[in-house]
């Protein structure tokens, strides 16, 4: 485990399977397919000709199209151990459906739940526990990077317990589509354009029928899908 944050990391994410229309369209928007690692040319959306899409999608492109269920962590053993834990967890799950929409989340745009989902909340909370045996203790580097100290003791308590603070009651399902955009007018334009771009896909429920282990060999290398595991049907 590296104090400088250079060790490999794994994460437990939700994404539809490779080849799913939402994965293909979102990956093209972000400019990279996390299943194949291929770099893609972004689409030309109406009224966005003056926008540098590659720049505003740089952060989410690094992580790949996903929703975080178990945030990135350094594994206590091998990536294969993490994949085995994910596969064992998936065998106990059943598929369900969610409704999503494009939303503004404190300055960045994402697909979020159109209405609360008890199934998604349970998936997150149970997956949080299931991955604990394969997670290494939080490094001093990551602890210092995420700590708020005396400003928010509860935040730091969650960080110490789970290695990540935005969990359980603080979990928000989101599939990130942009980095933070400080220009309100631009963000509004993008939200409208993306709602139109994904309109046919988000008009129908999104089936949640599997989870993925994403991995990166070091912090500078983009995440890729190591294994996607379907739920037991």
Secondary structure, 3 states (H helix, E strand, C coil): CCCCCCCCEEEEEECCCCCCHHHHHHHHHHCECCCCCCECCCCCCCCCCCCCHHHHCHHHHHHCCCEEEEEEECECCCHHHHHHHHHHHHCCCCCEEECEEEEEECCEEEEEECCCCHHHHHHHHHHHHHCHHHECCCCHHHHHHHCCHHHCHHHHHHHHHHCCCCCHHHCCCEEECCCCCCCHHHHHHHHHHHHHHCHHHHCCCEEECEEEEEEECCCCCCCEEEEEEECCC
